[in-house]
Amino acid sequence: QVQLYKETELLVDTKTQDLSYTFNNLSPATTYRVRVRGIIDNPLQESDWIEIMFTTDCDVALPTFTQNFENTASGSIPVCWDNMSETSLADNTKNWSVKAESGNKSVTVNTSELYGTAVLLSPMIFVEDNTILSYSYRNLTHTDKLKVEVRGAGTRQFSDVILEGGHSGWQQKLLELSAYEGDTIQLAFIVDAK
């Protein structure tokens, strides 16, 4: 017997004689719980349930992908984003995380006590013709630079240092990505606070 749950909702409850079972139509970036047990019909005998949890992979975002962070809990990062900081810090305020400021949310990293490189990776994004990346940034320190890098495009990578010093106001940056047309890329937002 095989059961599939999404949170507390039972999605699949089936009996099969096969040694494997394939679940279809699962949602991306979603955690599921699977329960499996053996059943013998004559005489009726049932084994204990065995449970496992798994999370499906993220979908590749299309170029119309928008991330505004408003629905992400403060102190965390959005689903399908990855905090790849080189340092292992117990205090989450020193790694990338969502912060609320003046009613709006943004992803920030506190570099005042960070000694190393903090990297935030976006979901995978498919680049079509005339794709332009637009993001806003600011830097409250005068020494730590923010760099944006395209990854996952084979040997065709670039990095764009968008800040040479401190700037207390928000700035918008536009990057034209036609060199990656037809590729699936990932954006890395990098702060080096060594």
ABEGO torsion letter per residue (X at the ends): XBBBBBEABBABBBBBABABBBBBGBBBGBBBBBBBBBBBAOBBBBBBBBBBBBBBBBBBBBAABBBAGAABBBGBBBBGBBBABABBBABAAABBBBBBBGGBBBBBBBAAABBEBBBBBBBBBBBBBGBBBBBBBBBABAABBBBBBBBGAEABBBBBBABABBBABBBBBBBBAAAABGBBBBBBBBBBAX
